[in-house]
């Protein structure tokens, strides 16, 4: 679990970068043999691209780094439960493990809305681990949307919790 939290902290840093750029704060990293080989954050607004999700960008970069599209041996860490598009790409890429932070009750494809990783549904099924640093991952999203809507609700923003959220040195 300690390594999962460490990798998720890197994904959280990517999510914060997305927020700084005005995009929904979702970040992702791909890890192979204990090393980050790809990192990305949402860029839908910046790129004006509905497919510019952090997970897809991280998968593309990982494939380029490894020189292959089959990402056997890779783990993908993302701050938000993957949507169906991203979950499908993870299946196609043959990712070994998917680790996510906050659940997504509106578009989550790891059990919240649908579960694309049910055994026997597709030709590949990664191991899925959820709720790793779920609270800080969710908090970054809640803070972003509260600011976007012009709310200054301390209950939503919980600044003390944000100060304690993991960061990477």
C-alpha positions as CSV (number, residue, x, y, z in Angstrom):
1,X,0.0,0.0,0.0
2,X,2.9,2.4,0.7
3,X,4.1,2.2,-2.9
4,X,0.5,2.7,-4.2
5,X,0.2,5.9,-2.1
6,X,3.6,7.1,-3.4
7,X,2.6,6.6,-7.0
8,X,-0.8,8.2,-6.4
9,X,0.9,11.2,-5.0
10,X,2.6,11.7,-8.3
11,X,-0.8,11.4,-10.1
12,X,-2.1,14.0,-7.7
13,X,0.6,16.4,-8.7
14,X,-0.5,15.9,-12.3
15,X,-4.1,16.6,-11.3
16,X,-3.0,19.9,-9.6
17,X,-1.3,20.9,-12.9
18,X,-4.5,20.3,-14.8
19,X,-6.4,22.5,-12.3
20,X,-3.7,25.3,-12.7
21,X,-4.3,25.1,-16.4
22,X,-8.1,25.4,-15.9
23,X,-8.9,21.7,-16.7
24,X,-10.7,19.2,-14.5
25,X,-8.0,18.0,-12.1
26,X,-7.3,14.4,-13.1
27,X,-3.8,13.0,-13.2
28,X,-2.3,9.7,-14.2
29,X,1.1,8.0,-14.1
30,X,2.2,4.6,-15.6
31,X,4.7,2.6,-13.6
32,X,6.8,-0.3,-14.8
33,X,9.2,-2.2,-12.5
34,X,9.0,0.5,-9.9
35,X,9.7,3.4,-12.2
36,X,7.4,6.1,-13.7
37,X,7.6,5.8,-17.4
38,X,4.7,8.2,-18.3
39,X,2.8,11.0,-16.5
40,X,-0.1,13.1,-17.8
41,X,-3.0,15.3,-16.8
42,X,-6.3,16.2,-18.3
43,X,-6.0,18.6,-21.3
44,X,-9.5,18.6,-22.7
45,X,-9.9,22.4,-22.4
46,X,-6.3,23.3,-23.5
47,X,-6.4,21.0,-26.5
48,X,-10.1,21.4,-27.2
49,X,-10.2,17.6,-27.4
50,X,-12.8,15.4,-25.7
51,X,-10.4,12.5,-25.7
52,X,-7.6,14.4,-23.9
53,X,-8.0,12.5,-20.7
54,X,-5.0,12.0,-18.4
55,X,-5.2,8.2,-18.7
56,X,-5.2,8.2,-22.5
57,X,-2.2,10.6,-22.6
58,X,-0.3,8.5,-20.1
59,X,-1.1,5.3,-22.1
60,X,0.2,6.9,-25.3
61,X,3.4,8.1,-23.6
62,X,4.0,4.7,-22.0
63,X,3.6,3.0,-25.4
64,X,6.0,5.4,-27.0
65,X,8.5,4.9,-24.2
66,X,8.3,1.2,-24.3
67,X,8.1,1.0,-28.1
68,X,5.0,-1.2,-28.0
69,X,1.3,-0.9,-27.6
70,X,0.9,-4.0,-25.4
71,X,1.7,-2.6,-21.9
72,X,2.1,-5.9,-20.1
73,X,3.9,-5.3,-16.8
74,X,2.5,-1.8,-16.5
75,X,0.4,-0.3,-13.7
76,X,-1.7,2.8,-14.3
77,X,-2.4,5.1,-11.4
78,X,-5.2,7.7,-11.8
79,X,-6.8,10.1,-9.4
80,X,-10.3,9.4,-10.6
81,X,-12.1,6.2,-11.4
82,X,-11.7,5.7,-15.2
83,X,-14.5,6.5,-17.5
84,X,-15.7,3.8,-20.1
85,X,-13.4,5.3,-22.8
86,X,-10.3,5.2,-20.6
87,X,-11.2,1.7,-19.2
88,X,-11.6,0.4,-22.7
89,X,-8.2,1.8,-23.6
90,X,-6.6,0.1,-20.6
91,X,-8.1,-3.2,-21.6
92,X,-6.8,-2.7,-25.2
93,X,-3.4,-1.8,-23.9
94,X,-3.2,-4.9,-21.7
95,X,-2.4,-2.9,-18.5
96,X,-1.7,-5.3,-15.6
97,X,-3.1,-3.1,-12.8
98,X,-5.3,-0.1,-12.6
99,X,-5.2,1.9,-9.3
100,X,-7.6,4.8,-8.8
101,X,-8.2,7.4,-6.1
102,X,-11.7,8.9,-6.0
103,X,-14.8,7.1,-7.2
104,X,-16.8,8.7,-10.0
105,X,-20.5,8.3,-9.4
106,X,-21.4,9.9,-12.8
107,X,-19.0,8.1,-15.2
108,X,-17.0,5.5,-13.3
109,X,-16.4,2.3,-15.2
110,X,-14.8,0.3,-12.3
111,X,-18.1,-0.3,-10.6
112,X,-19.6,3.1,-9.8
113,X,-21.8,3.3,-13.0
114,X,-20.6,0.2,-14.9
115,X,-17.8,-2.3,-14.5
116,X,-15.9,-3.0,-17.6
117,X,-13.4,-5.1,-15.7
118,X,-15.8,-7.9,-14.8
119,X,-14.1,-11.3,-15.4
120,X,-15.0,-12.8,-18.7
121,X,-16.4,-9.7,-20.3
122,X,-13.3,-8.9,-22.5
123,X,-10.2,-10.7,-23.5
124,X,-8.1,-8.9,-20.9
125,X,-8.9,-7.9,-17.3
126,X,-6.5,-5.9,-15.3
127,X,-6.4,-6.1,-11.5
128,X,-8.3,-3.0,-10.2
129,X,-7.6,-1.3,-6.8
130,X,-9.8,1.6,-5.8
131,X,-9.9,4.3,-3.2
132,X,-6.1,4.8,-2.9
133,X,-5.8,8.3,-1.4
134,X,-9.5,8.6,-2.4
135,X,-10.2,11.5,0.0
136,X,-7.4,13.8,-1.2
137,X,-8.1,12.9,-4.8
138,X,-11.8,13.7,-4.4
139,X,-10.9,16.9,-2.5
140,X,-8.9,18.3,-5.4
141,X,-11.9,17.8,-7.6
142,X,-14.4,19.3,-5.1
143,X,-12.2,22.3,-4.6
144,X,-11.8,22.8,-8.4
145,X,-15.6,22.7,-9.0
146,X,-16.4,24.8,-5.9
147,X,-14.0,27.5,-7.2
148,X,-15.4,27.2,-10.8
149,X,-18.9,27.7,-9.4
150,X,-17.8,30.6,-7.3
151,X,-18.5,28.9,-4.0
152,X,-16.4,29.5,-1.0
153,X,-17.9,26.8,1.2
154,X,-15.4,25.8,3.8
155,X,-17.1,22.4,4.2
156,X,-16.4,21.6,0.5
157,X,-12.9,23.1,0.3
158,X,-11.6,21.8,3.6
159,X,-8.3,23.7,3.4
160,X,-6.7,21.8,6.3
161,X,-7.3,18.6,4.5
162,X,-5.7,20.0,1.4
163,X,-2.7,21.1,3.3
164,X,-2.2,17.5,4.5
165,X,-2.8,15.9,1.0
166,X,0.3,14.0,-0.2
167,X,2.6,15.8,-2.5
168,X,5.8,14.8,-4.2
169,X,9.0,16.6,-3.1
